[in-house]
Amino acid sequence: MDIVLTPEQKNLIQAKLKTGKYQSSQQIIEIALCLFDEYEQAESEWSQSVKAKIQAAIKASESSPPVDGETFVNGILERFSGE
């Protein structure tokens, strides 16, 4: 696989190499890919969690009577006013 880096990406890699923390550009790219994979896994887990919460809220709403908007807003305002 051939990968073409932009000048900015090349400069970033060179700057990281100059710190002495990394031994090669290959090591930097490997770390970046691992972090990318972790990011995608975390995003997927978050998305699944949100979907589960939405489904639970839908299920709960099916067994509860509906509340009109004015009653809902008044309830929130009461909570914030300390009544």
Residue frames relative to the residue before (quaternion, step in Angstrom):
aa qw qx qy qz dx dy dz
M 1.0000 0.0000 0.0000 0.0000 0.00 0.00 0.00
D 0.2024 -0.7607 0.6058 0.1153 3.55 -0.94 0.91
I 0.1051 -0.7840 0.6110 0.0310 3.54 -0.93 0.94
V 0.1955 -0.7650 0.6055 0.0995 3.54 -0.92 0.97
L 0.1968 -0.7879 0.5762 0.0920 3.56 -0.74 1.08
T 0.4775 -0.6338 0.5189 0.3180 3.55 -1.14 0.62
P 0.6533 -0.4959 0.3722 0.4345 3.60 -1.18 0.27
E 0.6300 0.5373 -0.3333 0.4510 3.60 1.02 -0.76
Q 0.6549 0.5023 -0.3085 0.4730 3.59 0.98 -0.84
K 0.6367 0.5191 -0.3214 0.4710 3.58 0.99 -0.80
N 0.6569 0.5071 -0.3085 0.4649 3.58 0.95 -0.89
L 0.6333 0.5293 -0.3304 0.4579 3.58 0.99 -0.77
I 0.6580 0.4987 -0.3051 0.4746 3.58 0.92 -0.90
Q 0.6571 0.5070 -0.3121 0.4623 3.59 0.91 -0.89
A 0.6444 0.5168 -0.3224 0.4624 3.59 0.99 -0.81
K 0.6556 0.4985 -0.3129 0.4731 3.59 0.99 -0.78
L 0.6372 0.5236 -0.3285 0.4604 3.59 1.01 -0.75
K 0.6486 0.5380 -0.3174 0.4349 3.59 1.01 -0.82
T 0.5872 0.5779 -0.3849 0.4159 3.62 1.13 -0.43
G 0.4233 -0.7169 0.4518 0.3207 3.57 1.21 -0.48
K 0.5040 0.6659 -0.4136 0.3626 3.57 1.27 -0.07
Y 0.7668 0.2837 -0.1419 0.5581 3.58 1.12 -0.66
Q 0.4361 -0.7325 0.4732 0.2222 3.53 -1.06 0.82
S 0.8165 0.0113 0.0238 0.5767 3.58 1.12 -0.56
S 0.6157 -0.5269 0.4236 0.4047 3.53 -1.29 0.30
Q 0.5720 0.5861 -0.3669 0.4413 3.59 1.15 -0.63
Q 0.6540 0.5069 -0.3144 0.4653 3.59 0.93 -0.89
I 0.6433 0.5232 -0.3226 0.4565 3.61 0.93 -0.83
I 0.6769 0.4862 -0.2909 0.4698 3.57 0.91 -0.92
E 0.6226 0.5334 -0.3403 0.4606 3.62 1.02 -0.74
I 0.6537 0.5000 -0.3099 0.4761 3.58 0.95 -0.87
A 0.6488 0.5234 -0.3164 0.4528 3.57 0.94 -0.88
L 0.6712 0.4905 -0.3009 0.4674 3.60 0.96 -0.84
C 0.6236 0.5246 -0.3397 0.4696 3.60 1.04 -0.70
L 0.6597 0.5004 -0.3007 0.4733 3.57 0.96 -0.87
F 0.6214 0.5360 -0.3302 0.4663 3.58 1.05 -0.76
D 0.6491 0.5104 -0.3094 0.4716 3.57 0.98 -0.87
E 0.6489 0.5096 -0.3134 0.4701 3.61 0.94 -0.86
Y 0.6284 0.5406 -0.3211 0.4580 3.58 1.01 -0.84
E 0.6820 0.4848 -0.2908 0.4639 3.58 0.87 -0.94
Q 0.6363 0.5170 -0.3299 0.4679 3.60 1.00 -0.75
A 0.6618 0.4999 -0.3059 0.4675 3.59 0.92 -0.89
E 0.6419 0.5197 -0.3172 0.4662 3.58 1.00 -0.82
S 0.6509 0.5137 -0.3064 0.4674 3.57 1.00 -0.84
E 0.6544 0.5026 -0.3094 0.4727 3.58 0.95 -0.87
W 0.6371 0.5181 -0.3246 0.4694 3.59 1.00 -0.83
S 0.6551 0.5210 -0.3052 0.4541 3.57 0.92 -0.93
Q 0.6554 0.4984 -0.3080 0.4767 3.59 0.96 -0.84
S 0.6335 0.5330 -0.3225 0.4588 3.58 1.02 -0.80
V 0.6583 0.5008 -0.3031 0.4733 3.58 0.93 -0.89
K 0.6459 0.5175 -0.3222 0.4596 3.59 0.94 -0.85
A 0.6477 0.5135 -0.3185 0.4640 3.59 0.98 -0.82
K 0.6552 0.5057 -0.3086 0.4688 3.59 0.99 -0.81
I 0.6340 0.5175 -0.3285 0.4716 3.57 1.01 -0.76
Q 0.6581 0.5021 -0.3094 0.4680 3.58 0.92 -0.89
A 0.6410 0.5138 -0.3242 0.4690 3.60 1.01 -0.78
A 0.6527 0.5061 -0.3131 0.4688 3.59 1.01 -0.80
I 0.6291 0.5199 -0.3332 0.4721 3.59 1.02 -0.76
K 0.6612 0.5047 -0.3067 0.4626 3.56 0.90 -0.93
A 0.6583 0.5042 -0.3077 0.4666 3.60 0.96 -0.87
S 0.6646 0.5130 -0.3110 0.4456 3.58 0.99 -0.78
E 0.5989 0.5770 -0.3580 0.4245 3.58 1.17 -0.51
S 0.7379 0.3781 -0.2274 0.5108 3.59 1.15 -0.51
S 0.6507 0.4716 -0.3161 0.5043 3.59 1.29 0.15
P 0.5030 -0.6343 0.4734 0.3472 3.58 -1.04 0.65
P 0.5440 -0.6217 0.4400 0.3519 3.60 -1.07 0.62
V 0.2423 -0.7383 0.6117 0.1489 3.56 -1.25 0.57
D 0.4078 -0.7086 0.5080 0.2710 3.56 -0.84 0.93
G 0.6893 -0.5306 0.3229 0.3729 3.56 -1.21 0.58
E 0.6566 0.5179 -0.3230 0.4430 3.58 0.92 -0.86
T 0.6472 0.5055 -0.3160 0.4751 3.59 0.95 -0.83
F 0.6416 0.5342 -0.3150 0.4514 3.57 0.96 -0.86
V 0.6865 0.4745 -0.2805 0.4743 3.59 0.83 -1.01
N 0.6458 0.5169 -0.3294 0.4553 3.60 0.93 -0.82
G 0.6238 0.5399 -0.3293 0.4593 3.60 1.05 -0.72
I 0.6538 0.4948 -0.3089 0.4820 3.56 0.98 -0.83
L 0.6572 0.5133 -0.3156 0.4528 3.59 0.90 -0.90
E 0.6287 0.5342 -0.3299 0.4588 3.58 1.03 -0.75
R 0.6384 0.5350 -0.3226 0.4496 3.57 0.98 -0.82
F 0.7111 0.4547 -0.2572 0.4705 3.56 0.97 -0.88
S 0.6832 0.4748 -0.2973 0.4683 3.59 1.10 -0.54
G 0.4936 -0.6958 0.4013 0.3336 3.58 1.30 -0.12
E 0.4356 0.7057 -0.4602 0.3169 3.59 1.19 0.28
